[in-house]
Amino acid sequence: MQFSKTIVVSVLVSAGLFASAAHALSPTPNPTATAPSYPAWDSASTYTAGQRVTQNGATYEAQWWTKGDNPATAGEWGAWKIVTIVATPAPTATATATPPRATPPSRPVSSITDPYPGTCTPPYGPPSWKLNQQYVVGNAVTPTEGGPMVVFKALVAHLSNETNQPHYVAANNTVTYDPNLWQALKLSPAPCPTPSATPTASPTPLTTPTPSATPTTTPIVIDTMVWNSATVYTAGKRATYNGRLYEAKWYTVGETPSASGSWGVWKDLGIIASPSPTPAVTFPPIVGCATLWDSSKTYAAGSVVSIQRPGANSCGVVKYNYGALRDSSAQIPDGSPTAWKQLDNGCWLSGCNPPTPTPITSASPRPTPSIESMQVPTWKDGVAAAYSMMHDDLCAWVTDGQIDFAAPALKQRGLVASFGMITGSCGDKHWNAAKQFIADGNEIFSHSRSHTDANSVTWDAATQISGSSDDIAAHLDGYRPSFFAWPSDVAADAPMTYLRTANGFIGGRAANRVNETGMVVYDGHGSGVNATTVADPFQIKDDMFTLTAQWSPYETQVKAGGDLLNLHVDAAIANGGWANRTMHGVNDTSWNSVPLAQYTAHLDYLKTKVDARLLWVATPSNVLKYSKARAACRPDLSSAVITFASSDAECVKFATPLTLKIAGRHLDGIQAIQAGKQVPRMLNKMIYVDGQAVPQEENFLITVDPLAGPVTFNHI
């Protein structure tokens, strides 16, 4: 490559996700000036962070300790980062002006007809274009801007840079590219194989009757799955339309299922069979009141329980009998008409003189209940540990497996996670998905506006942090992020100082400090399990998922056969702390994407821990709030009334529902009240304090809002 007066320097930033614009440097002509000289890379030498070498005509800089890693093949997340392309200067500097850069031709997407064969599953096509990548003839890429299904295939071998990058322009639905380097093709996803090899002459109903008198299939509940043009559907989601069931192959909104066709987004699963009528549930005769309903038990259809509620007309308490219409567990009888049926108008009353009360036979007077102590368990619901999941780089397009696979798997299991948006790269697909994430209880956190590393005092913190928050609020109906994650997990002192006072942010993931010389200090302080009490909310520890457990404290255990995702959970439960897991995409082309089978198996593992009352799975902001509110809101029990330090600034900042353990005697006769409403009780046989199981005698748990006023207790 011949360089005259202008030297083009390409800077690879933020682990290759984005690139800064090329800068034209015009030095004073100096025939004797020479470029900095660095030694050639030696496979037998040891290199530490900051040392530079040359290899294949390029200069590389070590990002950490390394030996034997070839810089040219290390990849964008390897030990080496490319610093500059080394060019041999001309013997004599010339004063010729740099010719203007030619603008690549523009072409409408609709004019692209030559097909590129894709796969039948997301992401359907090749990976996105990358900077400083050596492409050979036949290599295929997709544009980094996303857009429609367009693929560019290399016509000649070349090293990628900003000047030869192919682009998609959403404003006018066109592509721009150098036709001497790239061929534009239309991506055509392959049809997925039909589950059955035997064709049928007519549609087969989904529910097939069996000879047995007892049906073995579960009928489809049609009215809860009717297709809606405004609903976002991701891969695997189903909907009914005109009496047929359809399944989405990938992300879609507003596309009519019947008009999709065999190559479209919807897969026709067939005609919906009408379900057989549900047999009527019968209840055994009950004299008086049945056993009180217990929220920790599961009741079979036909079971009868009783509940007690404040009575009307000056009656103190009324008990009612309810029958289970189906198998039920946590549904409160008088709040779940589809699960429970009220069987009478009161089987027992107290505090008044009812016309015809049911007589109660009691061998002795009811003992007087009393509250003797109150305790705040370490984690919500008195479990052993807390766990949160963070998916970085939403909007990078290569991470769309978060939308197509991660979010549906979480929702199916009733679990939540958090998703970090690079707001400057988000398309309508990502904003619509983010709205659904929030509706499902997940958290959106800021991962900056452009994913450039905060590695200097000149990093534009106002744009990257506050600007990203403004982007999110503008697109997500006023929702603002409260948690931040640094690109590449690095930050200089000035950006970190800005984040600590930025409006709306209460915490962030730990960053490796960039010192005054611009070097990243990898001291390991951000890795591991967080303590039960968080000292610095802007230095939350995590464990980064990689396919080989590189940089993880569990690397040795993984090599011995352990699962990296589950090991972090086990460590939290063993220590009674908070484990924060960082991942990127799931089953996509992102960096160290989590395999779908491993991801879903991990979620199933979490469910077993949640159901065993060992683990609380929540978003990072909610776990952080609970950890800080325990001390800041200072619940206090005095004369059977619990009060909070609700005027304390820290309590207001971190306020979140707190679980309280109430202990005493004869607690069956006690009801908690806050803001005039009854507080549900959770029966409790075991709580965890600092990771240790503490056997309990007579007590129960309540979860209350520290800003909603005092908690009082009624004797019933």
QUIJO-V271982 format. One record per residue. N is the residue number from 0. PSI is psi as a letter, one per 20 degrees, with the letter a starting at -180 (none if undefined). NEAR is the number of other ideal C-beta (glycine too) atoms within 8 Angstrom. Layout:
[[N,PSI,NEAR] [N,PSI,NEAR]]
This chain:
[[0,p,4] [1,p,4] [2,p,10] [3,d,9] [4,h,11] [5,p,9] [6,p,8] [7,p,11] [8,p,9] [9,p,12] [10,p,6] [11,o,10] [12,q,8] [13,l,10] [14,k,8] [15,j,8] [16,h,9] [17,q,9] [18,q,9] [19,r,8] [20,q,5] [21,q,10] [22,p,7] [23,o,8] [24,p,7] [25,n,6] [26,r,8] [27,p,3] [28,p,8] [29,n,7] [30,h,7] [31,i,4] [32,q,6] [33,q,5] [34,q,6] [35,q,3] [36,p,4] [37,q,7] [38,q,6] [39,q,6] [40,p,11] [41,p,7] [42,h,6] [43,i,5] [44,q,7] [45,p,6] [46,q,9] [47,r,8] [48,p,10] [49,h,7] [50,q,8] [51,q,10] [52,r,14] [53,q,12] [54,p,11] [55,l,4] [56,j,6] [57,q,13] [58,p,12] [59,q,15] [60,p,10] [61,p,15] [62,i,8] [63,a,8] [64,p,9] [65,q,10] [66,p,8] [67,i,6] [68,o,9] [69,p,9] [70,h,12] [71,h,7] [72,j,6] [73,h,10] [74,r,5] [75,i,9] [76,j,7] [77,a,8] [78,i,9] [79,q,12] [80,q,8] [81,p,11] [82,g,8] [83,q,8] [84,p,12] [85,p,9] [86,q,8] [87,o,4] [88,q,9] [89,q,8] [90,h,4] [91,p,5] [92,p,10] [93,q,8] [94,j,6] [95,q,6] [96,q,5] [97,p,9] [98,q,4] [99,q,4] [100,p,5] [101,q,4] [102,p,5] [103,q,9] [104,q,7] [105,q,9] [106,p,11] [107,q,9] [108,h,12] [109,i,5] [110,i,6] [111,o,12] [112,h,5] [113,p,8] [114,q,8] [115,p,12] [116,p,5] [117,a,11] [118,r,7] [119,i,10] [120,q,6] [121,q,11] [122,j,8] [123,h,11] [124,a,12] [125,r,7] [126,r,7] [127,q,10] [128,q,11] [129,q,10] [130,q,11] [131,k,9] [132,p,8] [133,o,7] [134,q,10] [135,r,7] [136,p,7] [137,i,6] [138,p,9] [139,q,12] [140,r,14] [141,q,15] [142,q,14] [143,h,9] [144,i,9] [145,c,9] [146,b,10] [147,r,6] [148,n,10] [149,p,15] [150,q,14] [151,p,16] [152,p,11] [153,p,15] [154,h,8] [155,q,7] [156,p,7] [157,r,9] [158,p,8] [159,q,12] [160,a,11] [161,h,9] [162,h,7] [163,j,9] [164,p,10] [165,q,15] [166,q,11] [167,p,13] [168,o,11] [169,h,8] [170,h,4] [171,j,7] [172,l,10] [173,r,10] [174,q,15] [175,p,11] [176,r,13] [177,o,8] [178,i,7] [179,h,5] [180,h,10] [181,q,11] [182,p,8] [183,p,12] [184,q,13] [185,p,11] [186,p,13] [187,o,10] [188,p,12] [189,q,8] [190,p,7] [191,q,8] [192,q,5] [193,p,5] [194,h,3] [195,p,5] [196,i,3] [197,o,4] [198,q,3] [199,q,7] [200,h,3] [201,q,4] [202,q,7] [203,p,8] [204,q,9] [205,h,11] [206,o,9] [207,p,8] [208,q,4] [209,q,7] [210,h,2] [211,q,6] [212,h,2] [213,o,4] [214,q,8] [215,i,5] [216,q,7] [217,o,3] [218,q,10] [219,p,12] [220,n,6] [221,g,8] [222,i,5] [223,j,5] [224,k,11] [225,p,9] [226,p,11] [227,p,6] [228,i,7] [229,i,5] [230,q,8] [231,p,10] [232,p,9] [233,r,14] [234,p,12] [235,i,9] [236,q,9] [237,q,10] [238,q,14] [239,q,13] [240,p,11] [241,l,4] [242,j,6] [243,q,14] [244,p,14] [245,q,15] [246,p,10] [247,p,16] [248,h,10] [249,a,10] [250,p,14] [251,q,10] [252,p,10] [253,j,5] [254,o,10] [255,p,8] [256,g,12] [257,i,7] [258,j,7] [259,g,11] [260,r,5] [261,h,4] [262,j,6] [263,a,8] [264,h,9] [265,p,12] [266,p,8] [267,o,9] [268,i,9] [269,a,10] [270,q,10] [271,p,12] [272,q,10] [273,p,5] [274,q,8] [275,q,6] [276,q,4] [277,p,5] [278,q,4] [279,q,4] [280,p,11] [281,q,5] [282,q,10] [283,q,6] [284,p,4] [285,p,11] [286,o,3] [287,b,7] [288,p,9] [289,r,8] [290,q,6] [291,q,8] [292,p,10] [293,o,8] [294,i,10] [295,i,5] [296,q,6] [297,p,6] [298,p,9] [299,q,7] [300,p,9] [301,i,10] [302,q,8] [303,p,13] [304,r,14] [305,q,15] [306,q,12] [307,p,10] [308,q,9] [309,p,5] [310,r,14] [311,r,5] [312,l,5] [313,j,7] [314,p,12] [315,g,10] [316,q,13] [317,p,12] [318,q,13] [319,q,16] [320,p,14] [321,q,15] [322,p,12] [323,p,16] [324,h,10] [325,r,8] [326,p,8] [327,q,13] [328,e,7] [329,i,5] [330,p,9] [331,p,10] [332,g,13] [333,j,10] [334,j,5] [335,m,10] [336,h,5] [337,i,5] [338,h,10] [339,q,13] [340,p,9] [341,p,9] [342,i,10] [343,r,7] [344,k,3] [345,o,11] [346,i,12] [347,p,14] [348,q,13] [349,q,9] [350,j,8] [351,a,10] [352,n,3] [353,q,8] [354,g,3] [355,m,4] [356,q,8] [357,p,9] [358,q,4] [359,p,6] [360,o,4] [361,p,6] [362,h,3] [363,q,3] [364,q,4] [365,p,6] [366,q,7] [367,p,7] [368,q,12] [369,q,7] [370,p,13] [371,h,6] [372,r,8] [373,p,11] [374,q,8] [375,o,9] [376,q,14] [377,g,9] [378,r,14] [379,q,13] [380,j,11] [381,k,13] [382,r,13] [383,h,11] [384,r,18] [385,q,17] [386,p,16] [387,q,16] [388,p,10] [389,p,17] [390,o,16] [391,r,11] [392,k,15] [393,p,17] [394,i,12] [395,j,11] [396,g,12] [397,i,12] [398,j,16] [399,i,13] [400,h,16] [401,h,15] [402,g,13] [403,h,15] [404,g,17] [405,g,14] [406,g,15] [407,h,12] [408,h,12] [409,g,13] [410,h,9] [411,h,6] [412,j,10] [413,k,5] [414,r,11] [415,q,11] [416,a,13] [417,q,16] [418,p,15] [419,p,14] [420,p,17] [421,n,16] [422,h,13] [423,i,8] [424,j,11] [425,p,13] [426,r,11] [427,h,5] [428,g,10] [429,h,12] [430,g,11] [431,g,10] [432,h,15] [433,h,16] [434,g,11] [435,h,10] [436,g,12] [437,g,12] [438,h,6] [439,j,10] [440,j,6] [441,r,13] [442,q,15] [443,p,14] [444,r,16] [445,p,15] [446,k,14] [447,r,14] [448,h,11] [449,j,9] [450,k,13] [451,q,12] [452,p,10] [453,m,17] [454,j,10] [455,r,8] [456,i,6] [457,i,4] [458,p,13] [459,n,6] [460,h,13] [461,g,8] [462,g,9] [463,h,14] [464,f,16] [465,h,10] [466,h,11] [467,g,17] [468,g,15] [469,g,8] [470,g,13] [471,g,16] [472,h,10] [473,h,6] [474,i,8] [475,l,12] [476,l,4] [477,i,5] [478,p,9] [479,p,8] [480,q,15] [481,i,9] [482,q,17] [483,q,14] [484,p,14] [485,p,14] [486,p,14] [487,j,7] [488,l,11] [489,q,13] [490,p,13] [491,r,12] [492,g,9] [493,g,9] [494,h,14] [495,g,13] [496,h,8] [497,g,11] [498,h,14] [499,h,7] [500,j,5] [501,p,12] [502,p,5] [503,i,8] [504,p,14] [505,i,11] [506,r,13] [507,r,14] [508,q,15] [509,q,12] [510,q,13] [511,p,12] [512,p,12] [513,o,14] [514,a,8] [515,h,3] [516,j,4] [517,j,7] [518,q,8] [519,p,11] [520,o,8] [521,n,7] [522,j,6] [523,j,5] [524,i,7] [525,j,11] [526,p,11] [527,a,7] [528,p,11] [529,q,11] [530,r,8] [531,h,9] [532,o,7] [533,p,12] [534,g,5] [535,o,5] [536,i,10] [537,j,10] [538,l,11] [539,p,14] [540,q,12] [541,r,12] [542,p,15] [543,p,9] [544,p,11] [545,q,10] [546,h,4] [547,j,6] [548,k,11] [549,p,6] [550,j,7] [551,q,12] [552,i,6] [553,j,13] [554,g,11] [555,g,6] [556,h,8] [557,g,14] [558,h,7] [559,j,6] [560,i,4] [561,r,9] [562,p,10] [563,g,13] [564,g,13] [565,h,10] [566,h,12] [567,h,14] [568,g,15] [569,h,8] [570,h,13] [571,g,16] [572,g,13] [573,h,7] [574,i,9] [575,k,14] [576,b,13] [577,o,15] [578,p,15] [579,p,16] [580,p,13] [581,p,11] [582,r,11] [583,d,12] [584,r,17] [585,p,14] [586,l,12] [587,a,15] [588,j,8] [589,r,12] [590,p,7] [591,l,9] [592,p,13] [593,p,13] [594,q,7] [595,g,10] [596,g,6] [597,h,10] [598,g,15] [599,h,9] [600,h,9] [601,g,11] [602,h,12] [603,h,9] [604,g,12] [605,g,14] [606,h,11] [607,h,8] [608,h,11] [609,g,12] [610,h,6] [611,j,7] [612,k,9] [613,h,10] [614,p,15] [615,o,12] [616,o,11] [617,r,11] [618,q,13] [619,g,15] [620,g,13] [621,h,11] [622,g,14] [623,g,15] [624,g,12] [625,g,14] [626,h,13] [627,h,13] [628,h,14] [629,g,11] [630,h,7] [631,h,12] [632,i,15] [633,m,9] [634,p,12] [635,p,7] [636,p,9] [637,p,5] [638,l,3] [639,k,6] [640,p,10] [641,p,11] [642,r,7] [643,q,12] [644,m,9] [645,i,11] [646,i,5] [647,p,10] [648,h,5] [649,h,8] [650,g,17] [651,g,10] [652,g,9] [653,j,13] [654,p,12] [655,q,8] [656,p,7] [657,q,15] [658,p,13] [659,p,14] [660,p,15] [661,p,14] [662,q,12] [663,b,13] [664,q,8] [665,l,12] [666,i,12] [667,h,6] [668,j,10] [669,p,14] [670,p,8] [671,q,13] [672,p,11] [673,p,13] [674,k,6] [675,j,4] [676,q,6] [677,p,6] [678,p,11] [679,q,8] [680,q,10] [681,p,11] [682,q,9] [683,p,11] [684,i,5] [685,p,10] [686,r,12] [687,p,17] [688,o,9] [689,k,7] [690,i,12] [691,p,7] [692,p,7] [693,o,8] [694,q,6] [695,q,11] [696,d,5] [697,o,8] [698,r,11] [699,r,10] [700,q,16] [701,q,13] [702,p,12] [703,r,13] [704,o,9] [705,i,13] [706,j,8] [707,j,7] [708,r,6] [709,q,8] [710,p,13] [711,r,9] [712,p,11] [713,q,7] [714,p,7] [715,none,9]]
